Amino acid sequence: MRNITAGSAHDAQFSIDMAAHGDLSHFKIENVQGGFQASDLTLHFLPGAVPLEHLDGVFTMPGMDTILIDAGGGAAGGVGLQSGSMVITDLTAKDQFGFLSLNLAGPVQNVLGILGRRRSTCSPTPRLTSRAPPARSPARWRR
């Protein structure tokens, strides 16, 4: 995975529902459910943001349209991650939506610097299934 550059996944269990005609033509995945535990990950979660390091958590797919990620600890840019979660919805649609919640502890300037760090090259969206680290780009935040 492109956004995960270190660490390990374990205790993975997935169920995939598939359908096809009798001759196996028109093969279709109808649903995916499952998840895994993760330990000591380095996660590049947004272009322009400082990566999360030493991340421990759980990845769950309750269905093929949603991903739930819960983190129990980690660090980024001199800031401790106490806990965090991300919900990604509409995986089967053209555009996906992500909802991110992080409980951070550290100096205010470091906390604010995590999402505002600028990088030199551009990438329009994070790609979750590639193998290389994400391209670096300026983060744009709206209030």
ABEGO torsion letter per residue (X at the ends): XAABABEBBBGBBBBBBBBBBAAGBGBBBABBBEEBBBBGBBBBABBGBBBBBGBBBBBBBABAABBBBBBAEEBBGGBBBABBBBBBBGAABABBBBBBBBBBBEBAAAAAAAAABBBABBBABBBAABABBBBBBBBBBBX
